[in-house]
């Protein structure tokens, strides 16, 4: 099972990587109900909603990184 600290670190690393490409996902965070579950589970990261401009920027960054 992953700890909340590991999940927080993952979110912050993802936030920094996105910021390096000028991308901000305001809803980026940890899915808290995943930690409230009685069964051990892997934490989920909430990427959240974004507008078309942000989605296009994210797509371009992913394509650039894949090249």
Buried (B, 14 or more C-beta within 10 A) or exposed (E): EBEEEEBEEBBEEBBEEBEEBEBEBEEBBBEEEBBEEEEEBEBEBBEEEBEEEBEEBBEEBEEEEEE
